[in-house]
Amino acid sequence: MRSGAPLVAGERIGAVHIHTQASDGSGTVPEVMAAARQANLSFLAITDHNVAMTAQDLADDPPDLPIISGEELSTSAGHFLALGLPAGWERPKTPDDRALLAAAGAQGAFRVIAHPYHPRTPWTDWNTSDFDGMEIWNEDAVWRQNNVLDLLIALLIYPENDQLAMVRLARTPELNFAKWDELLAQRPVVGMCGSDVHAKTKLSHTLFIRFPGYVPSFEVAREHVLLGPNAGGGDASRATGAEILEALRHGHSFCALDALYPSNGFTTRVSSAGTSGVPGDSLSWAGKGRISISVPAGASRPLIKVFRDGRVIIEQQTWTVDEPVPGPGRYRVEVFLRQPGLTGWRRWTLWAFTNPVYVTDPAGASTENFTAR
């Protein structure tokens, strides 16, 4: 159950929301990079608490594993990630969420609400729209939805199969999806998955263990970025951190629980007349259209759900979908696979979700700001 499938052309796989020794993580930047290589990642977004990355941290930034410089800012309303901050950026000395969102935005940062329904640090200021995305999946928050028995089973499995143990704890973040659909009705908001990895569990004020480790955490939920044909000078494997961040900013991505089954090759495309788009794209409605979805054939039979404007319009147990769509709207996809093994009880488990494809009515007002491919 390792997440080691080769990269698909035009796709980069990474982990977003990572902590190091600069805040409350256990590893150095070189250690995190080594773990990322072991987990077959091809980009990282490091976001320590209230401290920006330094120029020295970013000095070793190889093209096959670019680092997106970020920070997780603690505010009066919760936490948010600021991705793409310049090295050494100093946050304003205020806890006010709106002031901090504005300051990060002034630096050109991509701002993502972190763990919006975390039981300890939820986001509370939904009256502001001064952010660009939100975490739909956050590993730390998702695992906290489990009961004591679920946690005990995972702990018993972990020494023998860390990936299966972490998959056992996967739950669908229903509140996050509901809020996302509510926001999408107003404007484009990018949905992300956050590793929120620290590789550090405290046993006392001075003692801790590196659990769960960086490598197993990097192999669970990962962000798959869909790059255009010109990225990396025509070679997506050499795309820069700036190009990957730009794709994330426009929602050209999907999140997948690769520890359950590698999602390399999973595709979603909406077409209308002679134009088609992938997650994050926008196209005009031309009187008729179709949605095509493909799940890798090696996966167990999946449950595919297609949402239009927050409502399920297609629900099928199949590896491929090729169906007509009824008209303009925001089309996003959720895919579920059954848990493997005896203690999984064949429970349907969220495996992947996409950002929307925006199909707009050329005769009406458009809320999109993306370009169809």
Long-range contacts (C-beta under 8 A, 24 or more apart in sequence): 1-161, 1-163, 1-164, 1-167, 1-259, 1-260, 1-340, 2-163, 2-219, 3-39, 3-40, 3-163, 3-219, 3-222, 3-258, 3-259, 3-262, 4-40, 4-262, 5-40, 5-262, 5-264, 5-265, 6-264, 7-42, 7-237, 7-264, 8-264, 8-265, 9-236, 10-226, 10-227, 10-228, 10-229, 10-231, 10-236, 11-224, 11-225, 11-226, 11-227, 11-236, 11-264, 12-42, 12-43, 12-224, 12-225, 12-227, 12-236, 12-237, 12-239, 12-244, 13-40, 13-41, 13-42, 13-43, 13-222, 13-223, 13-224, 13-225, 13-258, 13-264, 14-41, 14-42, 14-43, 14-44, 14-45, 14-222, 14-223, 14-225, 14-244, 15-39, 15-41, 15-44, 15-45, 15-195, 15-197, 15-217, 15-218, 15-222, 15-223, 16-45, 16-47, 16-68, 16-81, 16-83, 16-112, 16-192, 16-193, 16-194, 16-195, 16-223, 16-248, 17-45, 17-47, 17-72, 17-81, 17-114, 17-135, 17-138, 17-194, 17-195, 17-196, 17-197, 18-44, 18-45, 18-46, 18-47, 18-195, 18-197, 19-46, 19-47, 19-48, 19-49, 19-72, 19-196, 19-197, 19-198, 19-200, 20-46, 20-48, 22-48, 22-51, 22-53, 22-57, 23-48, 23-49, 23-50, 23-51, 23-72, 24-48, 24-49, 24-198, 24-200, 25-197, 25-198, 25-199, 25-200, 26-198, 26-199, 26-200, 26-208, 26-210, 27-199, 27-210, 27-214, 29-53, 29-57, 29-60, 29-67, 30-60, 31-214, 32-214, 33-60, 33-65, 33-67, 35-213, 35-214, 35-215, 35-218, 36-65, 36-214, 36-218, 37-65, 38-215, 38-218, 39-214, 39-215, 39-218, 39-219, 41-65, 41-218, 41-222, 42-237, 43-67, 43-68, 43-225, 43-241, 43-244, 44-68, 45-70, 45-81, 45-83, 46-70, 47-71, 47-72, 47-81, 47-82, 47-83, 48-72, 49-74, 50-74, 50-91, 52-85, 52-86, 52-87, 52-88, 52-89, 52-90, 52-91, 53-85, 53-87, 53-88, 54-87, 54-88, 55-87, 55-88, 57-87, 58-87, 61-241, 63-232, 63-238, 63-240, 64-237, 64-238, 66-239, 66-240, 66-241, 66-244, 67-241, 68-241, 68-244, 68-245, 69-241, 70-109, 71-104, 72-114, 73-100, 73-104, 74-121, 75-100, 75-101, 76-125, 77-123, 77-124, 77-125, 78-113, 78-114, 78-115, 78-116, 78-118, 78-121, 78-122, 78-123, 78-124, 78-125, 79-113, 79-114, 79-115, 79-121, 79-123, 80-104, 80-111, 80-112, 80-113, 80-114, 80-123, 80-131, 81-111, 81-112, 81-114, 81-135, 81-194, 82-107, 82-109, 82-110, 82-111, 83-109, 83-110, 83-111, 83-112, 83-245, 83-248, 84-108, 84-109, 84-110, 84-242, 84-245, 85-109, 97-125, 97-128, 98-125, 98-128, 98-130, 101-128, 101-130, 101-131, 102-130, 105-130, 110-190, 110-245, 110-248, 110-249, 112-190, 112-192, 112-194, 114-138, 114-194, 114-196, 115-140, 115-141, 115-194, 115-196, 116-175, 116-176, 116-179, 117-141, 117-173, 117-175, 117-176, 117-179, 118-144, 119-144, 126-179, 129-186, 129-187, 131-189, 132-189, 132-190, 132-249, 133-189, 133-190, 133-191, 133-192, 133-248, 133-251, 134-176, 134-179, 134-180, 134-183, 134-189, 134-190, 134-191, 134-192, 135-176, 135-192, 135-193, 135-194, 136-173, 136-176, 136-177, 136-180, 136-191, 136-192, 136-193, 136-255, 136-353, 137-173, 137-176, 137-192, 137-193, 137-194, 137-221, 137-255, 137-350, 137-353, 138-173, 138-193, 138-194, 138-196, 139-166, 139-194, 139-195, 139-196, 139-197, 139-217, 139-220, 139-221, 140-196, 141-173, 141-196, 142-169, 142-170, 142-171, 142-173, 143-169, 145-171, 145-173, 146-171, 153-343, 157-343, 158-212, 162-212, 162-213, 162-216, 163-216, 163-219, 163-220, 163-259, 164-259, 164-340, 164-341, 166-212, 166-216, 166-217, 166-220, 166-259, 167-220, 167-257, 167-259, 167-260, 167-339, 167-340, 167-344, 167-349, 168-339, 168-343, 168-344, 170-220, 170-257, 170-260, 170-349, 170-350, 171-350, 172-349, 172-350, 173-350, 177-334, 177-353, 181-307, 181-309, 181-310, 182-310, 184-309, 184-310, 184-330, 184-356, 185-309, 185-310, 186-367, 187-367, 188-251, 188-356, 188-358, 188-367, 188-368, 188-369, 188-370, 190-248, 190-249, 190-250, 190-251, 190-253, 190-280, 190-355, 191-251, 191-255, 191-332, 191-353, 191-355, 192-223, 192-248, 192-253, 192-255, 193-221, 193-222, 193-223, 193-255, 195-220, 195-221, 195-222, 216-259, 219-258, 219-259, 220-257, 220-258, 220-259, 221-255, 221-256, 221-257, 221-258, 221-259, 222-255, 222-256, 222-258, 223-248, 223-253, 223-254, 223-255, 224-253, 224-254, 224-255, 224-256, 224-263, 224-264, 224-266, 225-252, 225-253, 226-252, 226-253, 226-254, 226-278, 226-279, 226-280, 227-252, 228-252, 228-373, 247-280, 250-280, 250-370, 251-279, 251-280, 251-355, 251-356, 251-370, 252-278, 252-279, 252-280, 252-281, 252-355, 253-279, 253-280, 253-355, 254-279, 254-352, 254-353, 254-354, 254-355, 255-352, 255-353, 256-351, 256-352, 257-349, 257-350, 257-351, 257-352, 260-337, 260-339, 260-340, 260-349, 260-351, 261-296, 261-298, 261-299, 261-300, 261-337, 261-351, 262-296, 263-296, 263-351, 263-352, 264-296, 265-294, 265-296, 266-294, 266-295, 266-296, 266-335, 266-352, 267-292, 267-293, 267-294, 268-292, 268-293, 268-333, 268-354, 268-357, 269-293, 269-357, 270-325, 270-331, 270-357, 270-359, 272-359, 275-372, 276-372, 276-373, 277-357, 277-358, 277-372, 277-373, 278-357, 278-373, 279-332, 279-354, 279-355, 279-356, 279-357, 280-355, 280-356, 280-357, 280-370, 281-357, 281-358, 281-370, 281-371, 281-372, 281-373, 282-357, 282-358, 282-359, 282-360, 282-366, 282-368, 282-369, 282-370, 282-371, 282-372, 283-357, 283-358, 283-359, 283-360, 283-372, 284-359, 284-360, 284-361, 284-362, 284-372, 285-327, 285-328, 285-359, 285-360, 285-361, 285-362, 288-324, 289-324, 289-325, 289-327, 289-359, 290-322, 290-323, 290-324, 290-325, 291-321, 291-322, 291-323, 291-325, 291-331, 291-357, 292-320, 292-321, 292-322, 293-320, 293-321, 293-322, 293-333, 293-335, 294-319, 294-320, 295-319, 295-320, 295-335, 299-337, 299-351, 300-337, 300-338, 300-340, 302-335, 302-336, 302-337, 302-351, 303-335, 303-336, 303-337, 303-348, 304-333, 304-334, 304-335, 304-336, 305-333, 305-334, 305-335, 305-336, 306-331, 306-332, 306-333, 307-331, 307-332, 307-333, 307-334, 325-359, 327-359, 327-361, 328-359, 328-360, 328-361, 328-364, 329-359, 330-356, 330-357, 330-358, 330-359, 331-356, 331-357, 331-358, 331-359, 332-356, 332-357
